[in-house]
Amino acid sequence: MLLADIGWRAMAANMSDLAAMGARPLLATVALGLPRAMPQSDILELYRGMLEIATAHGCGIAGGDLIRAPQLLLSITAIGEARPSHIKGRAGARAGDIAAVTGPLGASRAGLHILEHPEKECDEQLRAQALRAHRRPQPRVAEGEWLAASSNVHAMMDISDGLSSDLARICAQSRCAAVIESVPVSWSASEIAKQLGEDPQSYALAGGEEYELLVAVSARAFSYVSMRFSKRFGRPLLPVGRFREGTGVYVLKGGREESLVPTGWDHFS
């Protein structure tokens, strides 16, 4: 992976955290630990990736800190601005709400699978799409601001650790359960999974760093919110299931609910 991609991904994670709070990015600070053998050109390439995505979202890089380190270390702190009344958090989902995402899932995980198994062959165009999704994820900053402003959106977070894990986190914080009725898998992820003999839904359920937003929307207002979202952003707000009373996450199979074990990234495992 190019250093510019590493810089992009690190900054994208911070932009996505702001998007999940409905915040407008303002500035970021960058702390770097640099090996002695790292040339200045590599440092500039790293910054180029960070600056590209920060600038795209109106965010400035306002200094930071530098130290020597045995290997490259990169830590970013991003600051944004949001109206207190617009901050949704993870604890507001209600029984009956629709769980929805801002875009199809799985492409980033498909790209990671390709990087982990370079010996496996698949269509070059599909490979390029998946690798770009993994190397240059797109945080949904504008979508986050728009959704946060709606009183019909009750909870929101970004999908950074996989749909199965992140939906479980909203359920735990909101003290409710959720049933997944459909998994919107991206076309490239679905096709790559077929060519590599994988389950396409597993890419979406377990794959992190998607940076699409996961929201809980009032069921009565979902059609209206989805219609306005589509008109504003040119793509639909995709329902994945419903929140209900209880605990845990379930998936609907053949008309029956089956318990779903989170398979995404666990930061403390």
C-alpha positions in Angstrom: 0.0 0.0 0.0 1.3 3.4 -0.9 2.1 5.9 1.9 -0.4 8.3 0.4 -3.1 5.7 0.8 -2.0 5.1 4.5 -2.3 8.9 5.1 -5.7 8.9 3.4 -7.1 6.0 5.4 -5.9 7.4 8.7 -7.5 10.8 8.0 -10.7 9.1 6.6 -11.2 7.3 9.9 -11.2 10.6 11.7 -13.5 12.3 9.1 -15.9 9.4 9.5 -15.9 9.7 13.3 -17.0 13.3 12.8 -19.6 12.3 10.2 -21.1 9.8 12.7 -21.7 12.7 15.1 -23.2 14.9 12.3 -20.2 17.2 12.7 -18.6 19.5 10.1 -14.8 19.0 10.1 -12.8 22.0 11.1 -9.2 21.0 11.7 -6.9 18.1 12.5 -3.5 17.7 14.2 -1.1 15.0 13.2 1.4 13.2 15.5 4.2 11.3 13.7 6.8 8.8 14.9 9.4 8.5 12.2 12.1 5.9 11.7 15.6 7.4 11.0 15.8 5.7 7.6 12.5 7.2 6.3 13.3 9.7 3.6 11.6 13.1 3.4 9.9 12.2 0.2 8.1 9.4 2.0 6.9 11.8 4.7 5.6 14.2 2.1 3.7 11.4 0.3 2.1 10.4 3.6 1.0 14.0 4.2 -0.2 14.2 0.6 -2.8 11.5 1.2 -3.9 13.1 4.5 -4.2 16.5 2.9 -6.2 15.3 -0.1 -9.1 14.0 1.9 -8.9 16.6 4.6 -9.1 19.4 2.0 -12.0 17.6 0.2 -14.0 18.0 3.5 -13.0 21.5 4.3 -10.6 20.4 7.1 -7.2 22.0 7.7 -4.2 20.3 9.2 -3.1 22.5 12.0 0.3 21.2 13.1 1.0 18.3 15.5 4.1 16.7 16.8 7.1 14.7 15.5 9.3 12.1 17.3 11.8 9.4 16.3 10.4 5.9 16.5 11.5 2.4 15.5 8.7 2.2 13.0 6.2 4.6 11.5 3.6 5.8 14.0 0.6 8.0 13.0 -2.0 9.5 15.2 -4.6 12.0 14.1 -7.0 14.1 16.2 -9.8 15.7 14.2 -12.1 18.4 15.6 -15.5 19.2 14.2 -18.5 21.4 14.9 -22.1 20.2 15.4 -25.3 21.6 17.0 -25.9 19.8 20.3 -29.5 19.1 19.2 -28.2 17.3 16.1 -25.9 14.8 17.9 -27.6 11.4 17.7 -25.0 9.0 19.2 -25.6 5.2 19.6 -28.2 5.2 22.3 -31.3 6.6 20.6 -32.6 3.6 18.6 -36.2 2.6 19.5 -38.2 -0.6 19.0 -39.9 -0.3 15.6 -37.2 1.9 14.0 -35.8 1.0 10.6 -32.1 0.2 10.6 -30.6 1.6 7.4 -27.2 2.3 5.8 -26.1 5.1 3.4 -24.6 2.7 0.8 -23.9 -0.9 -0.1 -21.3 -2.8 1.9 -18.4 -5.2 1.5 -16.1 -3.7 -1.1 -13.4 -2.7 1.4 -13.4 -6.2 2.9 -13.2 -7.7 -0.6 -10.2 -5.4 -1.3 -8.5 -6.6 1.9 -9.1 -10.2 0.9 -7.4 -9.6 -2.4 -4.4 -8.0 -0.7 -4.2 -11.0 1.8 -4.4 -13.5 -1.0 -2.6 -12.1 -4.1 -2.3 -15.6 -5.5 -6.1 -15.7 -6.1 -7.2 -14.6 -9.5 -10.3 -12.4 -10.3 -11.4 -9.9 -12.9 -8.9 -7.0 -13.1 -11.6 -4.3 -13.2 -13.3 -5.7 -10.1 -9.9 -6.0 -8.4 -9.2 -2.4 -9.0 -12.6 -1.3 -7.7 -12.2 -3.3 -4.5 -8.7 -2.2 -3.9 -9.7 1.5 -4.3 -12.5 1.0 -1.9 -10.1 -0.4 0.7 -7.3 2.1 0.1 -9.4 5.2 -0.4 -12.6 4.8 1.7 -15.0 7.7 1.5 -16.4 9.0 4.8 -20.0 10.2 4.5 -19.5 13.7 6.1 -22.2 15.5 4.1 -24.6 12.6 4.6 -23.9 12.7 8.4 -24.7 16.4 8.7 -27.9 15.9 6.7 -29.1 12.9 8.6 -28.2 14.4 12.0 -30.5 17.4 11.3 -33.6 15.1 11.0 -35.7 14.6 14.0 -36.7 11.3 12.5 -33.2 9.9 12.8 -32.8 8.6 16.4 -29.3 7.0 16.4 -26.3 7.0 14.1 -22.7 5.6 13.9 -20.2 4.8 11.1 -19.5 1.3 10.0 -15.9 1.0 10.8 -15.8 -2.6 12.2 -18.4 -4.4 10.2 -22.3 -4.3 10.1 -22.7 -7.2 12.5 -20.5 -5.7 15.1 -21.6 -2.1 14.8 -25.3 -2.9 14.8 -24.7 -4.9 18.0 -23.1 -1.8 19.5 -26.1 0.4 18.7 -28.4 -2.3 20.2 -26.3 -2.5 23.4 -26.3 1.2 23.9 -30.0 1.6 23.0 -31.1 -1.4 25.0 -32.9 -3.1 22.2 -32.5 -5.8 19.7 -32.3 -5.8 15.9 -33.3 -8.1 13.1 -31.4 -8.0 9.8 -33.8 -8.6 7.0 -31.4 -7.9 4.0 -27.8 -7.2 3.6 -26.9 -4.7 0.8 -23.7 -6.0 -0.7 -21.9 -3.9 -3.2 -21.8 -5.2 -6.8 -18.0 -5.5 -6.8 -17.9 -7.3 -3.5 -20.6 -9.7 -4.7 -18.8 -10.5 -7.9 -15.4 -10.9 -6.3 -16.9 -13.2 -3.7 -18.3 -15.4 -6.4 -15.0 -15.6 -8.3 -13.1 -16.4 -5.1 -15.6 -18.9 -3.7 -16.5 -16.7 -0.7 -19.8 -15.7 0.8 -20.6 -12.2 -0.3 -22.7 -11.4 2.8 -19.7 -12.2 5.0 -17.8 -9.3 3.4 -20.6 -6.9 4.4 -21.3 -8.4 7.9 -17.6 -8.7 8.9 -15.8 -6.2 6.8 -14.8 -3.0 8.6 -13.7 0.4 7.4 -16.7 0.8 5.1 -17.4 4.3 6.6 -21.0 4.1 5.4 -23.3 5.4 8.1 -25.7 3.1 10.1 -28.9 4.9 11.2 -32.0 4.2 13.2 -35.0 6.0 11.5 -38.6 6.3 12.6 -40.6 3.6 10.7 -43.4 6.1 10.0 -41.1 8.6 8.4 -38.7 6.2 6.6 -40.2 6.5 3.2 -40.1 10.3 3.4 -36.5 10.4 4.8 -35.3 7.9 2.2 -36.9 9.9 -0.7 -35.3 13.1 0.5 -32.0 11.4 1.0 -32.1 10.0 -2.5 -33.0 13.4 -4.0 -30.1 15.0 -2.1 -27.4 12.5 -2.7 -28.4 10.6 -5.8 -28.6 7.2 -4.2 -31.0 5.5 -1.8 -30.9 5.0 1.9 -30.8 1.3 2.2 -32.9 -0.5 4.8 -31.2 -3.5 6.4 -33.8 -4.5 9.1 -35.6 -3.3 12.2 -35.0 -2.7 15.8 -37.3 -4.4 18.3 -37.6 -5.1 22.0 -35.1 -7.5 23.5 -31.3 -7.9 23.2 -28.9 -9.0 20.6 -28.8 -9.1 16.8 -30.6 -11.6 14.6 -30.8 -12.4 11.0 -34.0 -13.4 9.2 -33.5 -16.7 7.3 -36.5 -18.6 5.8 -38.9 -16.6 7.9 -37.1 -17.5 11.1 -34.8 -15.4 13.2 -31.4 -16.8 13.9 -29.0 -15.3 16.4 -26.0 -13.5 14.7 -22.6 -13.5 16.3 -20.7 -10.3 15.6 -17.9 -11.2 13.2 -16.4 -7.7 12.7 -13.3 -6.2 14.1 -12.9 -6.2 17.9 -10.5 -3.6 19.2 -9.8 -5.5 22.4 -9.7 -9.1 21.3 
